[in-house]
Amino acid sequence: MMGLWVRFPPVAPRRSKRCHACSGVFLLRSSEMGKTATRRTWRGGKRSERFLHFAKVCFIIIPKETWQDCSTAAVLNNCEKEHAMTTNEKKQLMATACKVRMGVIEGTHAAKAGHPGGSLSAADLFTYLYCKELNVDPSNPKWEDRDRFVLSKGHTAPGLYAALAQRGFFPESDLLTLRHIGSHLQGHPNMNETPGVDMSTGSLGQGVSAAAGMALAAKYQGKSCRVYTLLGDGEIQEGQVWEAFMFAHHYKLDNFCAIIDNNGLQIDGRVADVMSPYPIAEKLRAFGFRVAEIDGHDFDQLEAAFTLARGTKGCPFAIVMKTTKGKGVSYMEDQAGWHGKAPNDEEYAQAMAELKAQLAEVEGM
Ligand SMILES: Cc1ncc(C[n+]2csc(CCOP(=O)(O)OP(=O)(O)O)c2C)c(N)n1
């Protein structure tokens, strides 16, 4: 059985209801379909097709198991069709993400320390945020009305720094000074030293609280800027995180977006074994969040999720993104051992060769 979505219809179809996540979208049950959509709708195409155009209305068909849940990737994929980025834009993001990953490897190798695993799992997110989502100005990093990003899982600073360098906040060559004495790029983000860093973090659980406070402050000041924060799935074992979530809902912080990097691993192994945070999305919904669950390595899904976030009014938004720790470097992928360890010279050479090959492939697309 299929569900039928009607996007931006001139008149809301009878017996339809407003989707609880996408304003302007109406949901019809397939049993109601014949009555409102008319048989002619179906003549032009097979029932299995996901998009049908009829009378200037785009009908989007999605499987029954997903049609009541706007947080699923299937629905986000449908939303994405409305806001699709160009192929070239996506290619540029993919290329930049490769460079961000290279920056992580360069930095941790040069420092002989640092956290590559969780930096690589979030590399696509960092790329998307700094290249597309955040309203920031690298030539004026302290611009008052900028969007804020708080890296609550502060140990993944190498990923943040690599993205900031790509966005032009400081030269890429600075990445080689990671964790060196006198460098502005220390092991955890420092808002007083590093251009583009909005909050000093590293003690897990605290960044999200600061971010929620920033969002409330922006509301009080009548500013339209938004606040984003990235948490680890191990980090959300901290009780303080849930106090911040409660706060965000209580103050209806619809300018606040929490992103959970669900790479499934923390310092000691699988989060599910250490202290299970699952089901993450359901818990966030119970705390009053609107939630999108996506693949955090898919730029279309990232775009769709952030589009929904920006359109959400009256409550905070959360993105639970499934990722792979160590993504992009074969021997680091899904290995807890690469949480906080730097590659040696041989491992560095292999990682860089792999990432350069990925970049070449993207550029040849
Ligand atoms: C309050 C606090 N306790 C412990 C640590 C040490 N620590 C650093 S990273 C980490 C694991 C975090 O796992 P996760 O949040 O899943 O991060 P990711 O896998 O994305 O790197 C721990 C326990 C810390 N930084 N802060």
The ligand as an SDF file (V2000), in Angstrom:
LIG
                    3D

 26 27  0  0  0  0  0  0  0  0999 V2000
   32.9930   15.4300   30.6390 C   0  0  0  0  0  0  0  0  0  0  0  0
   33.9760   14.6420   29.8120 C   0  0  0  0  0  0  0  0  0  0  0  0
   34.2090   13.3660   30.1230 N   0  0  0  0  0  0  0  0  0  0  0  0
   35.0910   12.6340   29.4170 C   0  0  0  0  0  0  0  0  0  0  0  0
   35.7680   13.1950   28.3670 C   0  0  0  0  0  0  0  0  0  0  0  0
   36.7860   12.3870   27.5730 C   0  0  0  0  0  0  0  0  0  0  0  0
   36.2950   12.0050   26.2650 N   0  0  0  0  0  0  0  0  0  0  0  0
   36.6990   12.6720   25.1640 C   0  0  0  0  0  0  0  0  0  0  0  0
   35.9890   12.1030   23.7720 S   0  0  0  0  0  0  0  0  0  0  0  0
   35.1170   10.9280   24.6140 C   0  0  0  0  0  0  0  0  0  0  0  0
   34.1810    9.9910   23.8940 C   0  0  0  0  0  0  0  0  0  0  0  0
   33.1450   10.7290   23.1330 C   0  0  0  0  0  0  0  0  0  0  0  0
   32.4250    9.8850   22.2700 O   0  0  0  0  0  0  0  0  0  0  0  0
   31.4490   10.5070   21.2070 P   0  0  0  0  0  0  0  0  0  0  0  0
   30.6810   11.5890   21.8820 O   0  0  0  0  0  0  0  0  0  0  0  0
   30.6540    9.4010   20.6210 O   0  0  0  0  0  0  0  0  0  0  0  0
   32.4150   11.1820   20.1750 O   0  0  0  0  0  0  0  0  0  0  0  0
   32.8440   10.7240   18.6840 P   0  0  0  0  0  0  0  0  0  0  0  0
   32.6830    9.2370   18.5750 O   0  0  0  0  0  0  0  0  0  0  0  0
   31.9490   11.4230   17.7520 O   0  0  0  0  0  0  0  0  0  0  0  0
   34.2680   11.1670   18.5620 O   0  0  0  0  0  0  0  0  0  0  0  0
   35.4020   11.0000   25.9830 C   0  0  0  0  0  0  0  0  0  0  0  0
   34.8160   10.1150   27.0000 C   0  0  0  0  0  0  0  0  0  0  0  0
   35.4900   14.5480   28.0600 C   0  0  0  0  0  0  0  0  0  0  0  0
   36.0930   15.1740   27.0380 N   0  0  0  0  0  0  0  0  0  0  0  0
   34.5900   15.2440   28.7970 N   0  0  0  0  0  0  0  0  0  0  0  0
  1  2  1  0
  2  3  1  0
  2 26  2  0
  3  4  2  0
  4  5  1  0
  5  6  1  0
  5 24  2  0
  6  7  1  0
  7  8  2  0
  7 22  1  0
  8  9  1  0
  9 10  1  0
 10 11  1  0
 10 22  2  0
 11 12  1  0
 12 13  1  0
 13 14  1  0
 14 15  2  0
 14 16  1  0
 14 17  1  0
 17 18  1  0
 18 19  2  0
 18 20  1  0
 18 21  1  0
 22 23  1  0
 24 25  1  0
 24 26  1  0
M  CHG  1   7   1
M  END
$$$$
